[in-house]
Each structure stands twice: as C-alpha cells, then as structure tokens.
C-alpha cells in the first residue's frame, strides 16, 4: 500500500495503490474509500482485489460516489480497478 506515482497499463499515472486481495466485501470498498479521501481531486487510486463481488461492488461504488472508474480488468482471479478522486 502507498506506492506513489507509478504508471498503469494505459500509461496514466496512479498516485496510490491498494492491495485488497484476501479481503471480502465490504472491506475492499471501505479501504478504497478511505484511501481516496487522502488523495487530491483528479488523483488516481489503483486497487487489486480477488473478491468475486468486487467488479459489481466497484462499479456501484463509482456511480454512488461520483469517483470515476477509469480502468477495470481481470487476470487469473485478480481484479484491477483504477478510480479517480472527484
């Protein structure tokens, strides 16, 4: 947690990283929400999660909070999300 300023697969810079693998609903969302609050407007957070509910949870979270979900992917059971702080 806390790797700053690294590039994502799309080439966009992410200011913070959260590894939520091994955590289950609602913990990945709660931890992501807390980390987003520490970011400035326009900064991005990358989240890794392996909870099968994570894709629908993060889509709903982004819609509910207004923090855009700018990237979403899955690789071998690990889901990756990039959220931009509104």
C-alpha positions as CSV (number, residue, x, y, z in Angstrom):
1,X,0.0,0.0,0.0
2,X,1.2,3.5,-0.7
3,X,3.3,3.2,-3.9
4,X,3.2,6.7,-5.3
5,X,3.4,8.0,-8.9
6,X,3.6,4.8,-11.0
7,X,2.2,4.2,-14.4
8,X,-0.8,2.0,-15.2
9,X,-1.2,-0.3,-18.2
10,X,-2.9,2.6,-20.1
11,X,0.1,4.9,-19.3
12,X,-1.8,7.0,-16.9
13,X,-0.1,7.9,-13.6
14,X,-1.6,6.5,-10.4
15,X,-0.8,8.3,-7.1
16,X,-1.7,5.4,-4.7
17,X,-2.0,1.6,-4.7
18,X,-4.2,-0.6,-2.5
19,X,-3.7,-4.4,-2.4
20,X,-7.1,-5.7,-1.1
21,X,-6.5,-9.3,-2.1
22,X,-7.7,-11.6,0.6
23,X,-10.3,-9.2,1.8
24,X,-14.0,-9.7,1.2
25,X,-17.0,-7.3,1.0
26,X,-17.2,-4.7,2.2
27,X,-13.5,-4.3,3.1
28,X,-12.1,-3.6,-0.4
29,X,-14.6,-0.8,-0.8
30,X,-14.1,0.6,2.7
31,X,-10.3,0.7,2.3
32,X,-10.6,2.2,-1.2
33,X,-12.9,4.9,0.1
34,X,-10.5,5.8,2.9
35,X,-7.5,6.0,0.5
36,X,-9.5,8.1,-2.0
37,X,-10.2,10.6,0.8
38,X,-6.4,11.1,1.2
39,X,-5.9,11.9,-2.4
40,X,-6.4,15.3,-4.1
41,X,-9.1,15.9,-6.7
42,X,-8.0,14.3,-10.0
43,X,-5.5,11.9,-8.5
44,X,-6.0,8.1,-9.1
45,X,-6.0,5.0,-6.9
46,X,-5.3,1.5,-8.2
47,X,-6.9,-1.3,-6.3
48,X,-6.2,-5.1,-6.6
49,X,-8.9,-7.4,-5.3
50,X,-9.8,-11.1,-5.5
51,X,-13.3,-11.0,-4.0
52,X,-15.7,-12.3,-6.7
53,X,-18.1,-9.5,-5.8
54,X,-15.5,-6.8,-6.4
55,X,-16.4,-5.9,-10.0
56,X,-20.1,-5.1,-9.3
57,X,-19.1,-3.5,-5.9
58,X,-16.6,-1.1,-7.6
59,X,-19.0,-0.2,-10.4
60,X,-21.7,0.6,-7.9
61,X,-19.3,2.5,-5.6
62,X,-18.1,4.6,-8.5
63,X,-21.7,5.5,-9.6
64,X,-22.8,6.2,-6.0
65,X,-19.8,8.4,-5.0
66,X,-19.0,10.1,-8.4
67,X,-15.4,8.9,-8.3
68,X,-15.0,7.7,-11.9
69,X,-13.8,4.1,-12.5
70,X,-11.3,4.8,-15.3
71,X,-9.9,1.3,-15.7
72,X,-11.1,-2.3,-14.9
73,X,-9.6,-5.6,-15.8
74,X,-9.2,-9.2,-14.5
75,X,-6.3,-11.6,-14.7
76,X,-6.3,-15.1,-13.1
77,X,-8.9,-14.2,-10.5
78,X,-7.3,-10.8,-9.5
79,X,-9.4,-7.8,-10.4
80,X,-7.8,-4.4,-11.0
81,X,-9.6,-1.1,-10.7
82,X,-8.4,2.5,-11.1
83,X,-10.6,5.1,-9.5
84,X,-10.1,8.8,-10.0
85,X,-10.9,11.0,-7.0
86,X,-13.6,13.5,-7.9
